[in-house]
Structures are given as C-alpha cells and as structure tokens.
Amino acid sequence: MHGLMQDRPLMISSLIEHAARFHPGTEIVSRLPEGGTHRTDWAGIRRAACQVANALEALGIRPTERVATLAWNSWRHLAMYFGVSGSGAVLHTVNPRLFPEQIAYIINHAEDQVLFFDTTFAPLVEKLAPQLKTVKAYVCMTAPEHMPSIDVPHLHCWDELVGGQSDAYTWPEFDERNASSLCYTSGTTGNPKGVLYSHRSTMLHTLMELAPDTFGISSRETVMLIVPMFHANGWGTPYAAAMVGAKLVFPGPHLDGQSVYELMRDERVTFSQGVPTVWLMLFQYLDANPQIDPRALGVKRIGIGGAAVSRGMLDRFEREFGAEVMQGWGMTETSPIGVISKLLPKHDGMSEEEQVKVKLKQGRGVWGVDLKIVDDEGKVQPWDGQAFGHLRVRGPWIASGYFKGEGGSPIDEEGFFSTGDVANIDPDGFLQLVDRAKDVIKSGGEWISSIDVENAASSHPGVAEAAVVGIAHPVWQERPLLIVVRRAGSQVSAEDLRAYLTERLAKWWLPDDVVFVDSLPHTATGKLLKTKLREQFKDYVASAKGA
C-alpha cells in the first residue's frame, strides 16, 4: 500500500522559483572580472535563468545536451546553474586551472554544445577553439563594451544573446533522476573522469547541507562563496542558498587577501567557504596590516575543505576572528559532502586541547552517507579510532560510476564507492583521514600519517604551511621529510621544529629532515600537489641537522 502523498519530482528549477517567490529582494553581490561590483537579487537571478533557458532554446540545445562554463563565481554563473539544468540540459562546469590539454579533452569527452566563458579566459578559449569538436557556439559572459577581440567562430555576447531573450519561461518537468550537471575530477589517475549528478541527488544533497549539524545555512546568512563554482558545484552552496534565500557574495577572480578581506568587511559576511590556500592569502594580508582587528568583521563561521585544516589555521580563525571553523571531507564523487566536523554535546565538558583534537578530524558522517573502512584484503575494520583502512562510501548523492563508463566500476559488491583515501573512524563516527592511499608513508611496515605530521608542524606559530612526503631509506623503506613555508617575519629553524614536534608526535613519526621553501605547489582544487613534491625530492638524502 502506497502513501497518499503528492508525487512531485525533485527539480533544481524549484529552487530558483522558491527563492524568487519568497526571497525576491535578497541581494546577490558579485565582483566582476572586468572590475566593479554588480548587484542583483533572487528575483533578478530567476529572470536571468529564464533568459538562459530561452537562449539555449534559440541555439538549438536539446534536453540532456551538455553546456559548458569556464567562469568565476558571479551572478551570471549562478543564473547558469538554474537556467541550464532547469531547462533539461546538463551544466558542465569546467575547471580553468587544469592544463589546456586536459580542458580540451574534458570538453570533447563531454561533447559540450555551447561554451560560456568569462573575459579572463578569452585567450584560452581562442587557443582551444580549433580543438573543440562539438562546440557550435561560444558566449562571452560580459557586456558589449568588454567583448574581447578574439578569433573564435560563432561568438556571442551574453548581454546581447541572453539579455535579449524573454524572461518568461515555463520550467519543464521530467524524471528527477535525469542528469543535471557534470563535473570532472582532477583527483583520479590518467585522464579526468566525469561525475554526472542528477536533479534528485542534488536536491537531497541540498536538503542535507542545510541541517544544523551540517552547514546550517539560513535566510539570515550572508554567505561569501570563495570555493569555485567549477569545483564540485561550489560545494552545493548555490543550491542551498536558493533553498533558504540567503544573501550570496561572489568574489569573482579577486581572491587575494586584500580583496577577500574588503569584501567580507563591506558586505558583512557571516559565513564563508574556501580552501586553505585562500585563507593563507588572507592571513598574509592581515600579517602585513597588524592594525586590522579581524573580529570587527563579524564573521561567525568559516567552512574549510579540499585539504585538511591545520592546527594553526584553526587557532587563528577561532582566536583572532572569533569564528567557528567547520571542516568537512568529500570529493567530486560525493556531491561533495561526506562528513562534517561538529562537536557533540558530550564534548562540551572537555578541555580546549581535547576539543581541538576532535575538531581537527574531518567529521562525522551526515545523514545519507554510509561509511566503512577495509584493509588491503577488503576486511571491514572496527570504528575504534585506531584501525586504519581504505575508505569507502555510499549514499543517494554518491557516484555509482563515471561518465561513459570511464575507469570501470568504482563500486564494491555492497555498493560502496572506493575513495582512494586511508582513514580511521572513532566510536562516535568521527572520520580522520590518514592519507591518500598513494601518499601514506610506510616506515618499517608501519603507516605514518603525513596529514597528522603536517597538522602538528602547521600549529607552530612560525609556520605558514607544511607538507610531508616520504623519502627512500635503506633500512626503514620510507621516512618522512617535512617541507615548510615560514610565516612572514619568522626565523623558525629545523632544530626549533624538531623540538616542537618531539612533544607532539611519536618518536618514530618525527621527520628525518626539514626543508624550507618559499611556496608549495597545489592542485587545481587547492590540495597539496604531493606528486610534484615527491618528484622534486625523490633523490633527497637527509642531513644530520636538517636543511
């Protein structure tokens, strides 16, 4: 016997309709690539989304065909989120930080029919256009006066093509399991692989994202979305903000510390999300301007993902900003949220140091996400906070495979997705990443977590950023090498760090050497680029006293 409830499909178009109807005047603020600030509201985004849908129809785009973007976070990109998917086409957000060869591969593999791009990427588009086999129209997301002079066929201006369309549009209804958007992951081996989201998966992920034990976004929030909208659908925040009518602030390409600070200050941002590299640039700006009081910003919460949060970063946000740090773990294949770090009532009576240990874990599984860890033979490991295992996940917004079947099935016999991460889980369900399976250091047959060593080193006040890689050892197979970027003005030495770490790590986990560098390499999504570091230091021989 079925229940007597109305069976309405879960559609992304319902989000923009809700936001425009119940929160029409709530602002959407964008810093533009061309300079200046653009202001609209949710009613304006709905009008633009309808114009996008009509423009796609005018270009002959049919349902399920892919529409690509090479774009920063902005009101136009937000309108694309709803206009493309709402019309039945599939939004393909392309990461412009990938190598041009990878971008060409991705667009051809997705068989994108139209490419929308910001002016910043005009030279890249001109270079790529001859290689793009399926793209039949290009749209520069700007006004006529800022149109680039490039040799690209079938080139349109947003304000003329999209802005010239009617803002009257009736969203179609179709199967909620239809594809809505496509993101390619840079975290796999070989060519990037496509993760194809559905309307249903996106809507369920959005509902979960609003829960108090997740991000708890509400209509009272002013959210500054720094994480790129081309990175796992901007962590789902554009959809979540529409569902509750929150104010959104977009920095565009202006991600330097000063620009981020000024936008936070001027728009009175209460919640912001970004990867650690952006926050490090903000810290550098504040270090250079000690007269600024970060608490005056009024930021209440900071969401951090893409890489593990260091102790130093956690301390600065809590002590200097008075902000709660919300760490999470996920990946493109998990839409992306898998776990979120929020203290439980049982932690209230703990000491500050004990609470920090919990906060530095990636977090507890949210509703809808099942977790398990298995050893090399596939045997399930206990949730005791000690046993390490390969992390696997399943749920209604977890990928079941890659677009066009690339890479074969990533799913085990129980339907769990293999993440490629090594982790432990404590009795309360808190997940702690030990490493990527390819990054874990095996010394004398035992695992050393590079993440834990990095966290310990980063908690030193003289360290801005730290990375750990394994170097060959004639007896122990591998030993950890600590690579450090000093904080501005710091003179911390290798001996200082060794003494500091001696009190925080097991003796056999201590790095065999410390190397200081001006900067560390990062992937297109802000993660430490360990492959490059391993290549750079593959022949490194540890000195007696460190470098």
N, C-alpha and C positions, 0 to 999 in steps of 0.2 A: 504494500500500500504506500503510495507516494503522499507527501505532504501537500497541503492546499496553499502553496505559496506561488506568487507570480514568478515565472521563469524568465528573467530579464538577463540578456548577455552582459558580461563584464567587458565594457568597451572603454578604451582610452578617451574617446570623444566625450564620454560622460563627465570626465574630469574638467575639461575646459568649459563645458556647459554649466556645470555646478559653480565653478569659480566666477564665471561672468554673471551668473544669476544672483548669487548670494554674497559675492565679494567684488562687485564690479569696479569700485573705486580704489581698491588696494593697489599700491604702486609697484611697478616693475622698473627698476633703475639699471641702466647699462652704461658702462664706459665703452666708447666705440673705438675701433681700430684707427679710424680717421681722426680721432681726437674729439673731445667734448663728451657730454653726458646726455643720454636720451631718457626721457621719462614717459611711461605709459601706465596702463593699469590692466587688470584682468579682463575687463570688457574690451580693451584695445587689443589684447593678445587674442581673444576669441575672434575679433574681426579680421585680424591678420591671418589667423589659422584658416578661417573660411576662404580668404583670398588665396592662400597657398593651395588649398584643395581645388579651387576653381582654376588656378594657374596650371596645376598638374593635368587637369582635365583638358585644358586648352592645348597642352603639349602632347596630348595623346597617351598619357600614362594610365595604364590599366591596373586593376587590383592585383596585388602580390608582386608587382614590379618594384625594383629597388631604386630608391632616390638617395643619393649620397650628399654628405656635407663635409666640407673642410672649413670648419668655423670655430670661432671662440665662443665663450659664453655671452649671450646677448639676447635681447628681446626677439630679434629675427629668428635666432636658432630655437628659442622657446616656441615660437609660432610654428616652426617646422615640426617640432615634437608632436604637436597635436594635429596640424594640418595634413601631414603625410600619413601618419598611422590612422588617423580618423577617417581618411578617405578610402582606406583599404590597401594602400600601397605600403611598402616597407621602408622605414627610415634607416639608412646606413650611415652612421656617424664614423668618419674616417679619422684616424689619429695622424695629424700632420707632422708629428715629431718622429714618425718612422722614416726609414730610408726611402728615398724616392722610388727605388726599385720595388720595395715592399708595398708602397702605396699603389703603384701601377698594378702589381699582382692582385692586391685586395679588390680594387675597383673592377678589374677584369673578371676575377673569380666570382664576385657578387653579381656581375652583369648589370651594373648600375646604368640606368637610362638617362638620368639627369644628374649633374653635379652642381650643387650650390656651394659658393666659396666666398670667404671674406677677402677684402682687398690685400691683406697681408700675404695671402697665398697666391696672388695673381702670377708672379714669376714661376712658381712651382707648377701651377695649372698650365701655363703656356708650355713649359718643358714637358709635361706629362701628356698633354692632349693628343699628340700623334700616336702614343702607345695605347690609348684607351679605346678598346674595340667596340664597346656597346654604348658609350655615352653619345647621345644625339642632341643634347642641349646643355649649355653652361649658363649659370645665373650668378652674377656677382652681387653679393648681398650689401648693396650700398645705394646711394643717391646718384643721379646722373652726373653731378659735378665732381664726383670722386671716382668715376669709372676709369679703370686702368686702360692704358693703351697697349694691348697685347694681341698677338696673332692667334686667336682661338676661334674655331668655327661655331656658328650658331650661338653667339654670345648675347646674353640679355642682361638688363639692369633690373635689380629687384624692384625698385620704386616704380619702374615703368611696366614690367611684366606682372608682378604680384600686386603692386599698388593700384594697377589699372583694372583689377578684377572686382567683381561684385563681392560684397561681404555677406551676401545671402547664400546660405548653403545648408542643405539638409544632410546630416551625417547618415551614411548607410548603416544598416545592421547586418551582421554576418556572424559566423561561428566565432565564439570568443577564443577558440584555440587557434585561429588564424594567426599567422606571423605578423608582428607589429614593428619590430626593429631588429637590427643586425649589428653586432659589434665583433670585431676581430681581435683575438687575444694576442698580445705580444709575449706571453709567458710560456709558450709552448716551443718545442724544438722544431726545426725546419720552418716551412712557410707558416705565416699566421693562419689561424683557423677561425672560422666564423661561428659565433654563438647567436642562435636565432630565437629571440624572445617572442612570446605570444601576448595577445591582449589579456588573456586570463592570468598568465604568470605575472605580468606587470601589475595588474590590479591587485592581486593577492599580496605581492611584494610591497606595494604601496600601503595597503592597509596595515601590514605588519610594521612598516617603517614608522608609522605614527604612534605606535604603542608607547606608553610611558617608560617601559623597560627597554625600549629601543632608542629612537631619537626624540620621541615625544614632541614633534613639531605641532604647533597650533596656530590659530589665526592671529594670536598676539605676537607672533615671532617676526623678526626681521632677519632673514636668512641671507648671508653672503656666500654664494656658491663659488668657491675657488677651484674645487676639483673640476676638471674639464668635462664639459657635456659630451665629449667624444670618448670619455673613459667610463665604460660600463654604465651608460645612460646617466652620467652625472650622479652616480650612486643612488639613482632613483628619486633624488630630491625635487627635480622639476615636477614630477607627477605628484609627490607628496604635498608640495606647496600648493598646487592647484586644488587638491582634495580638501584642504582646510582654508584656502585663501590667504596664505601667508604672504607677506611682502618679500620680494626677491631682489637681491642686489647682485649684479654681474660685473666683474672687473674687466671683462674682455681680455686683451693680451697684456694688460698692465698689472703684472704680478710681482714687480719689485717691491721691496719692503716699504718704501715711502708711499707708493700708490695704494697698497693694501691698507696701511695704517690710516691714510687720509680718507679712504672710502669707508672704513669702519667708523671713523670719528664722525664724518659728515652725515652718514645715514643712520647712525645709532644702531649699529648691528648688534643683535643679541646672540646669534648663533652663526658660526661659520665652519665650513668643512674644507679640508685640504690635505695634501700630502706633506710629509715632514720637510721636504726641500723648500716649499713656500714659506713655512713657518720659520725656517732657519734664516731666510732672507729678511723676514720681518724682525727677527731678533737682532740681526746685524744692523738694521736701521735704528732700532731702539738703543743698541750699544753705542752707536755713533751720535746719538742725541739723548744723553742721560737726563736732560731736563724734562723729558716726557714721562708722565705718570700713566702707565698702561691701564691702571684701574679706572681712570677717568673715562675710558672708552665705554665702559658699561657692558662689555661682552660677558655673557653669562656661561656660555658653553662653547667648547671647541671640539669638533669632530675630526679625528685623525685616522687615516687608513692608508693603504698602499704600501706601507712599510711599518715595522714595529716602532712603537713610541718609546723613545729613550727616557731614562730617569731624569736626565737634565731638562728635557722638553716638558715633561710632566710637571716638574718642580717650578719651572719658570711660569707656566700658564697658571698654576694654582697660586703661587706666592705673589707674583708680580701683577697678574691680571685679575686675580680673584675668580678665575673661571674654572668650571668643571671640565675635565678632559674626558672625552668619550671616544675610546679606542674601539675599533672594530676589525674584524677579519672577513674577507670574502674575496671573490675573484670574478672576472667577467662571466664565468660559467655559473656563478651563483646569484646573478642579477643586480648587485653583487653581495648583498648582506648575508652572512652566515652566522656570525656571533657578534655580540656587542658587550663591552665591559661596563657593567653597572654593579655597584656594591649591593649586597643583600642586607636586610635588617640585622642579621647575625654579625655583620662586620662593624656595626656602629660602636660596639664597645672595645674594638681592637685599638692598639696603639697606631700612631700615624705610620710607623715603619711597616707594620703588618698590613695595613690597608694599602700602602704603596705596592707591596708585593702582589696583592690581588689586582690592583689597577693596571699593573704592567702586563698582566695576562691579556690575551686577545679578547676574551669574554666568554659569556655563556651562550649556548645555542638559543636562538629565538624560535617562537612557535613556527612550525612548518619545516624546520630543518632538523633532520636526524643526523647524528654524528657517530662514527666509530673509528677506532684506530686498530690496525692489524700489523703483525710482524711480517718479516720477509716471506714467510710461508702462508700468509693470509689468515693466521690465527688471531682472533679478536683479543685485544689487550684490555686489562682492567682499568677502570677510572679511579686510579689511586694517586694521581699526581706525580707518579714516579715512572711508570712504564711508558716507554716511547713507542710510537708506531706510525705507520703510514696513514694519513688522514683521509677518510672517505665520507662523503655527504650525500644525502638525498632529500628531495622535497619538491613541492609544486612549482618552485621557481629555480630549480637546479637543472642544468643542461642534461639531456639524455644522449646527446651526440653532437657532432659538429656539422655545419652546413655542407651539403653534398657528400656527407659521409667521410670527410677527410680524417685521416688518422685512425680509422677504425673505431670500434666501440670503447668508450672510456668507462663503461658501466660494468660492475661485477654481477654475480649471479643473484644478488639480493637487491639490485637496482641502485647501488651506491656508486657515486662518481668518484674516481680516483683523482685527488687534487694535486699530487706531487709534493705535498708538504709532509713533514715529520712533526708530530706533536705529542703532548700528553694531555690528559683530561683529569681534573681532580674530582673528588667525590661530590662536589657541588655543581659539577658540569662546566667548570671554567676550563676553557681550552688555552693551552700555551704552546705556541709554535716553537719547535726546537730548531728547525731549519727547513729550507727546501731540501728535498731528498738529495739533490745534486750538490748542495752546499755544506752538508753536515761534515764535520771533521772527525775522522776515526783515528784515535790515538791509542795504540796498544790494544786494539779490539774494542775500546770503549768510545761512546759518542761524546763529543764536546759540542755544545750549542753555541754557534757563532753569535746568535741573537742575544743570548744571555751575557756573553763577554762584551758585546757591543753596548748593551744597556748599562753594564757596570762601568765601562770606560766613559760613556757619554754622561754619566752622572757627575763626573769630575767637573768642577766649575771652570776649568781651563780648556775644556774640550767642546768644540762646536759640533763635530760629527766624527763617528768612528766606524770602521769596517774591520771585519776579521775574515781571513781566508786561511786555508790550510797550506802549509809548505812541506815539501818532502823531508822525511827524517830517516836516517839509516837504521834506526832501532825501532822507533815507535810508529813508523809508516807515515804519519802526518802529525804536525804540530801547528798550533795557532800562531798567526802573525797578525799583530794589531797595527792598523793603518789609521792615522789620526789627522784631523784638521783642527788646528788650535783655534780657540776663540780669539777674536780680535784683542790684541794687547797682552795675550797670555804668553808666558815663557815656560809653560809646563814641560818637563823633561821626561825622557824614558824612565829614568830612575824614580821620578815622582809618581808616575802612573803605576809602575810595578809595586811600589809601596802601597799605593791607594788600593790596587786590586787585590793585594795579598789579604786584606781584611774583608774582601767581598766575594772571593771565588775560592773554590777548592784548589789546592796547590797544583795539582796536575792539569788544571784548566788554565793556569796562568800563561799568557803569551810568551813564546820564546824570544820575541823581539818586538820593538815598537818602531815604526817608521812614521815620520811626519811629512805630510804633503799639503799643497795649497788648496786642493779640492779633490773630491771623489766623483767618479763617474756614476751616472744614473741612467736607468732605462727611460723609455718614452713615457712611462707611467709613474716615474718618481722613485722606483726601487733602486737600491744599490746594485750596480752592474758588476756582480761578482765574477762573471766570465772574463771581463776585461782586467779586473784586478788579479785574477788567477794567472792570466796570460802574462801580465806585467811582472809578476813576482814569481814566476814558475821556477826560475833558477836562483832564487834568493837563498843565501846562506846566512843563518842567524849569527850575529856577532856576539861577543861576550857581554857587552854592556849596552847594546841597542844602538839604533841609529839616531 
